[in-house]
Amino acid sequence: MEYEIAEIVIMPGQDMNRAEYLQALPRSVEFLGVPLWRSVPLLEKLLDDGDPELRNFACVALGGIFRWADRCLIDVVAQEGDTELQTKARELIQRNAKIRKNEEKELRLGPAIFFSRITYGGAYEARFTLERLLKHPDPIIREKASDLLKQMAAVGY
């Protein structure tokens, strides 16, 4: 049911008011309350859309809920167009970088603490985040994420 709700809210539908949909997308996703492992892949699909405006709004929505996937925000800031969207993208870049810095430090020095915090959404949510961290540019972060995933598997998660 969660996936269906996320799909209805996130994916553009037929006969929609395009301007309203785009403007509402980032806020709708923030308040949706659907687990990341359900909503992030849908937003990532929109990042591949042929419409650059849709990609920009999807990027801001993604950066708003998942701080580990905001590389596209730099493109939003660099493009000419919606200055409100660019401002939001800049704010998310700063916010996400600050949070990631703390979380990366925590993961390096106290992986058990990091793990206990990311499990607030359950095992699927934690697994999703750790699997995404396997692609992190820092080899230590990748190693720690891999270790935590192995520990989850060892206890049946």
DORO-950217 format. One record per atom (N, C-alpha, C): residue in one letter; y, z, x. Coordinates in steps of 0.1 Angstrom, whole numbers, plus 5000, padded with zeros to 4 digits. Each point is the difference from the previous one (the first is absolute). Layout:
N
AYZX
...
END
This chain:
157
M498850005008
M501250004992
M501350005009
E499950085011
E501250005009
E500449865005
Y498949935003
Y500349865006
Y500749924989
E499550004988
E500549924989
E501550044998
I500350135000
I501450044998
I500949955011
A499550015012
A500749965012
A500349854999
E498949924996
E500149865000
E501049964989
I500050064989
I501049974989
I501450025004
V500350125007
V501350035004
V500549925012
I499149975010
I500449945012
I500049855000
M499049944994
M499949855000
M500949944990
P500749895003
P500849944990
P499249934989
G500550014988
G499349954989
G500649874994
Q499449944991
Q500549894993
Q501250044991
D501049914999
D501150024991
D500850135003
M500050045013
M500750125004
M501549965002
N500850104999
N501449995005
N500050025015
R500149895007
R499950015015
R500950105006
A501349994997
A501050095006
A499750144997
E499650044988
E499750134997
E498750055007
Y499049915001
Y498850045007
Y500350035014
L500849915007
L500250025014
L500850135003
Q501050024992
Q500950125001
Q499250134998
A499049994990
A499350124997
A498850035009
L499549895007
L498850025008
L499950125009
P501050015009
P500050125009
P499950134993
R500850024990
R500150134992
R498750024993
S499549894994
S498750014992
S498950055008
V499949945012
V498950035009
V500150155005
E501250045003
E500250145004
E499550104990
F500349974987
F499750094989
F498749984994
L499349905004
L498749964994
L498950115001
G500050075012
G499050105002
G498649965002
V499849875003
V498749955003
V499750015015
P498750045003
P499750015014
P500449885009
L500350035012
L500449895010
L498949905001
W498750045000
W499049905002
W499949904988
R500750034989
R500049914989
R501349925000
S501150065003
S501349934999
S500449925013
V499750055011
V500449935013
V499449865001
P498749984997
P499549865001
P500749904990
L500350054988
L500749924991
L501449965005
L500750095006
L501349975006
L499949915012
E498950015007
E499849925012
E499749854995
K499449994989
K499849864994
K501449944997
L500950074995
L501349954997
L500849965013
L499650075011
L500749965013
L499649865004
D498949954995
D499649865003
D500549904990
D500750044990
D500549914990
D501049905006
G500149884994
G500949905005
G501550024997
D500350104991
D501350034996
D500650115010
P501049965008
P500550105010
P500750124993
E500649984988
E500650124993
E498950094996
L498949954994
L498950094996
L499450075012
R499949935011
R499550075012
R500950115005
N501349984999
N500950115004
N499950124992
F500049984986
F499950124991
F498650065002
A499049935002
A498650055002
A500050085013
C500749955010
C500050075013
C500750144999
V501250004992
V500750134998
V499150094992
A499349954990
A499150094992
A498950055009
L499449925009
L499050045009
L500550115010
G501149975006
G500650105009
G500450134994
G500250004987
G500450124993
G498850094997
I498849955000
I498950084997
I499050025011
F500049915010
F499150005011
F500749985013
R500350115007
R500850005012
R499449935012
W498749974999
W499349935011
W500049854999
A500749954990
A500049854997
A501449964997
D500950025009
D501449964997
D500549905010
R499249935007
R500549905010
R500849894993
C499749964988
C500749904993
C501450034997
L500350135000
L501450054997
L501049945009
I499749985013
I500949955010
I500449864995
D499149924995
D500349874994
D501050004989
V499850104991
V500950024988
V501450035005
V500150095010
V501450035005
V500649885006
A499249925007
A500649885008
A500449894991
Q499549994988
Q500349894991
Q501350024993
E500749894997
E501250004991
E499550014986
G500950074992
G499650004986
G500450144994
D499150064994
D500250134992
D500350115010
T501350045001
T500450115009
T499450134996
E499850024987
E499550134995
E498550015005
L499349894999
L498650005005
L500050025015
Q500949945007
Q500150015015
Q500350155003
T500950064993
T500350145002
T498850094998
K499249984989
K498850074998
K499049985011
A499949885004
A499049975011
A500450075013
R501350015003
R500550075012
R499650154999
E500350064988
E499750144997
E498550035002
L499249914995
L498550025001
L499549995014
I500649905008
I499749995014
I500250135007
Q501250064998
Q500350135006
Q499250114996
R499850014987
R499250114994
R498549995005
N499549884999
N498649985004
N499750035015
A501049955008
A499950025014
A500050155004
K500850084993
K500150145003
K498750074995
I499549974989
I498850064995
I498849965008
R499949875004
R498949955008
R500050075014
K501250025005
K500150075014
K499450134999
N500350084990
N499450134998
N498549994997
E499649914992
E498649994997
E499249955012
E500549915008
E499349965012
E499850115010
K501150085001
K499950125009
K498950094995
E500050034987
E499150094994
E498549945002
L499949874998
L498649945001
L499650015015
R500849995009
R499750015014
R499650145004
L500850104995
L499850145005
L499250084990
G500049974988
G499250084990
G499449924989
P499049915004
P499449914990
P499550074987
A499550125002
A499550074988
A501150044990
I501250035006
I501150034991
I500549874993
F500149895008
F500349874994
F499149974989
F498750015003
F499049974990
F500150084987
S500250135002
S500150084988
S501249964991
R501049965006
R501249954993
R499849874993
I499349915006
I499949874993
I498950004990
T499250104999
T499050014990
T500550054986
Y501350024999
Y500550044987
Y499749914989
G499849875003
G499649904990
G498549984999
G499350085007
G498549995000
G499549925011
A498649985001
A499449945011
A500349855001
Y500149934988
Y500349865001
Y501449985006
E500950084996
E501449995005
E500050025016
A499350115004
A500050035014
A499349885008
R498949954995
R499349895006
R500949885001
F500749974989
F500949895000
F501050015011
T500750115001
T501050025011
T499449995014
L498950075002
L499349995013
L499649865004
E499549934990
E499649865003
E501249915004
R501150034994
R501249935003
R500550045014
L499850125004
L500450055013
L499149945011
L498949944997
L499149945010
L500749875005
K501049954993
K500849895005
K501350035007
H500250135002
H501350055006
H500149955014
P501249975005
P500149955014
P499750105010
D500150134997
D499750105010
D498550035001
P499449985012
P498550025000
P499650154998
I500850095002
I499750144998
I499950034985
I501049944993
I500050024985
I498749934994
R499749885005
R498849934995
R498750095003
E500050065012
E498850085004
E499950124991
K501150074997
K500050124992
K499649964985
A500549894996
A499749964986
A498549974999
S499549935010
S498649975001
S499150125000
D500450105008
D499350135001
D499950074986
L501250004993
L500050064987
L499149934990
L500049865001
L499249934991
L498550035002
K499650015013
K498750035003
K499650144995
Q500950095001
Q499750144995
Q499949994985
M500849924993
M499849994986
M498749944996
A499649905007
A498649944998
A498950105002
A500250085011
A498950105003
A499850104989
V501050034993
V499950104989
V499849934986
G499949875000
G499749934988
G501249954992
Y501249995006
Y501149944994
Y500349865004
END
